[in-house]
Amino acid sequence: MLRELVKKYKVARGEKKREAAWAIVREAARFSTVEPYWEFIRGEFGGVNPSHIKDAMRFLEEIGGELEIKRSADGKRLWVMTLRDIKRNPVKLDRWLSTSKRPPTK
């Protein structure tokens, strides 16, 4: 499944690319508690390189802050910790956007 999502992400543009990136992040988050994580991803999903998942996460961070990658005190990105947080709190972006765009009631 993850391998097909990565392929879709690579060829997609615009809104489709954003949707594919979110699909990758959500799928990768499902396995974020498995240790060692990156070795598991390489072995379980042949052909999926950790850089593919990281690229999708960077893309979501760059296009307007849809995703915030956690960072350590020295500025290094904490990829797996970010995925674990997404797994623990899977609030969908469109749910947040729909509540923020709703006009105030009188």
N, C-alpha and C positions, 0 to 999 in steps of 0.2 A: 504494500500500500504506500509506504513512505517513498519508495523508489519512483512510483508513478507520479506522486505529487511533486517530486523534485523535477521530473521531466516536464510536467506542465508548467511549473514555475519558470524554468529556463526559457521556454518559448513564449510565455505570456507577456502581455503589455498592458499598461494602464490598470484599470479596475480588476481585471482578471488576474494580474500579477499580484495585487494586494490580497485577493481572495486565496490564491494558491499559497502565498507566503503564510497567511494565517492557518491554512490547513496543515502545512508542514509543521508549524510551531505547535499547534494543538496535538498533532499525532506524535511529535517528538516528546511533548510533555507527558504523554501517557506512560512513557518508559523512564522518566527522569529519576526514579528511585532505585533503578537497577545500577549496581556498581560492578565493575568500572563502566561508566556510562558510554563513553566514546568507543570503547572496544566492543561493547554489546551492540551498538548501532552498526559498526562495521561488519560484525559477524552475522547479525540477524537479518539485516537488510543489505545484502550484497550490492555493491555499487553505490551505496550512499556514503559519501565522505562527510565527516563532521563539518567541513567547510561549507557544504551545501546548506546545512541547518543554520550555521552561523551567518551565512550570507542572507538568508531569508529574515533572520532576526535583525540584522543591521539595516536591511531594506525597510522593515517596518518602523525602525527607530528613526530613520532618516526622512521618511515621507510625511512627517508631521507629528512625530511622537506617539504613534499608535501603540508602541511597545517601548518600555524603558528597560534597558539591559542593566542589571545591577552591576556595581563596580566596587572593588575592594578599596581600602584606604590608599593604596599606591596607584589606583587608576586602572588596574587590570579588570577586564570584563569577566563577570562570573556567569558564564553561560548556563550551566546546569542548575545553579541556584535560581536563576530567572525562570527556567522551565519548571522547576519544582513549585515555585510560587504560582505559576499559571495553572499547574495541575491542582493545587490546593484551592485556588480561588478562580474558577473558570467563568468569570463574568464576561459575557459577550460584549464586544465593542458596540454593536448596533443597539444593545440595550442601554448602554451609557449615553450614546448619541441621541437616542429617541427621548430620553428624559431631559437631556440638556437643551434640546431644541423645542421642547414643548412650551407654548406661550404661557405666561403666568395667569393663573385663574384669579378672578376677582371675588 
